[in-house]
Amino acid sequence: MNVMTKQAPKELEPLIYDLSAAGRTGALLPDCDVPPSELPAELLRDTLRLPEVSELQVIRHFVKLSQLNHAIDKAFYPLGSCTMKYNPKLNEDMARLAGFAQLHPLADTESSQGALALMYQLQQWLGEIVGLKHVSLAPAAGAQGEFSGILMIRKYHLERGDTKRTKILVPNSAHGTNPATVTMAGLEVIELPANDGGDVDLDALKRVCDERGDEIAGMMITVPNTLGLFEAHILEVVEIVHNAGGLMYMDGANMNALMGVVKPGELGFDVLHYNLHKTFSTPHGGGGPGSGPVGVDDKLKPYLPGPIVAILEEGSDDEAPLYGLVMPEKSIGRLKAFHGNFGMHVRAYAYIRAYGAEGLCDVSRHAVLNANYVRARLMDTYKIPYPRYCGHEFVVEARLDGAPDVHALDISKRLIDYGIHPPTNYFPLIVPEALLIEPTETETKETLDEFVEVMKIIAEEARTNPELLHDAPHSAPTRRLDEVRAAKQLVLCCRPALPEAGD
Ligand SMILES: *Cc1c(COP(=O)(O)O)cnc(C)c1O
């Protein structure tokens, strides 16, 4: 392991314009083999400022830039709640197959049968995995899946003439998208406290349901919750909300702890969203694209966002069925153009097929095992506020005895010096100095051990040399930012103006 103390930051790569030399070219254009045609003079430019660089310069420039960033392909990335797991390259090969990648979204049904069959099969598998039979692949992210789920719940009540149900229960450990979704859907949040064990406070839940049960449209809950804990009383929670007439929404962003172990449909959930870009690999982290399908039970099926893929004509022994896109009869409508992020569907399909049913169980078992292993090994060094078995992630309260001025942020910044991406900071909000650690199932024991050792070294450094942490990172291309100024005084350009052509 490369243990760095103070070290000069890496050189920043110059702009590609600074590599330019007049007359140098990186590409030889073929001779024009069609008759030239004159463009109108007003459309012609006098100058075009492009860098004049060789092909090798271009390649090296972008490879160097790519290495300035952290990535799951480069090193450990235990970013809790985000599931930065390895994305098998097989998925990428499949998504790039010309028949998928070059299919036009407006191509007619007959010429899209392969893609539609893939989407149909993915709907079926996702439904099977969570025990909610009907699935729409339309939502483009987890948050959009949530939004469609809450719109379905709202529409379900309204169509039954139950107009008073305008409140959604949300535990205070929830991901920020949950309350945001409720508000976007025009409903109101009732926040529920957690008890000392990190679970929903059942007494508080009962009280709200007794007093205002006829206003409750439903409850949104994450399982395992954002503390990484499986709700100990989930069956009672479901029963209390159902008895009050509300529906149960499961935020399925953490399904990677449950595959093949628990089916949320069997726990009584009515609707759930998946994050294909977390549970089913598919790359993310650079702002997309994501995919957040929703699964529902029979009563919500008519409201699914569309279009969904259905069998239009049954097949026979020697003929495949005819697949087509349909809008569910009382659909909440479309969420975006066309039919979801199809490239993500291909990747998730490839992932599920490559692992198979038993393999997906192992994914979850190993994700849980790895998280518990790291948790157990860190327990002597760091405060673990909920010391019980966790799911695929766990939270540390990053306060160290003997290092009163060291904060979660300092530990995170110092991890960068050791080549490790920081865990999620200051989330969930109910744990002070939270570090949410998610190792994922794809890391080796050696990597986990190395992370534990680094965390222990950092705890020691925090006591003996806290400045080292306060000034970290030392080795990254840029030092710690003034985060307020970085957000308020944006500098979007490397320098005020590029040189004029010919300078
Ligand atoms: C990631 C996440 C979401 C939101 O999903 P996006 O795809 O980022 O919109 C919602 N809830 C939880 C618990 C999450 O971890």
The ligand as an SDF file (V2000), in Angstrom:
LIG
                    3D

 15 15  0  0  0  0  0  0  0  0999 V2000
  -30.2260    6.8740   -4.9780 C   0  0  0  0  0  0  0  0  0  0  0  0
  -31.4140    6.8750   -4.1290 C   0  0  0  0  0  0  0  0  0  0  0  0
  -32.6100    7.4830   -4.5670 C   0  0  0  0  0  0  0  0  0  0  0  0
  -32.7290    8.3010   -5.8380 C   0  0  0  0  0  0  0  0  0  0  0  0
  -32.3670    7.6210   -6.9940 O   0  0  0  0  0  0  0  0  0  0  0  0
  -31.8220    8.4130   -8.2860 P   0  0  0  0  0  0  0  0  0  0  0  0
  -31.7040    7.3680   -9.3100 O   0  0  0  0  0  0  0  0  0  0  0  0
  -30.5240    9.0270   -7.8770 O   0  0  0  0  0  0  0  0  0  0  0  0
  -32.8420    9.4460   -8.6350 O   0  0  0  0  0  0  0  0  0  0  0  0
  -33.7120    7.3830   -3.7470 C   0  0  0  0  0  0  0  0  0  0  0  0
  -33.6530    6.7570   -2.5660 N   0  0  0  0  0  0  0  0  0  0  0  0
  -32.5290    6.1740   -2.1040 C   0  0  0  0  0  0  0  0  0  0  0  0
  -32.5400    5.4660   -0.7770 C   0  0  0  0  0  0  0  0  0  0  0  0
  -31.3610    6.2160   -2.8720 C   0  0  0  0  0  0  0  0  0  0  0  0
  -30.2470    5.6590   -2.4110 O   0  0  0  0  0  0  0  0  0  0  0  0
  1  2  1  0
  2  3  1  0
  2 14  2  0
  3  4  1  0
  3 10  2  0
  4  5  1  0
  5  6  1  0
  6  7  2  0
  6  8  1  0
  6  9  1  0
 10 11  1  0
 11 12  2  0
 12 13  1  0
 12 14  1  0
 14 15  1  0
M  END
$$$$
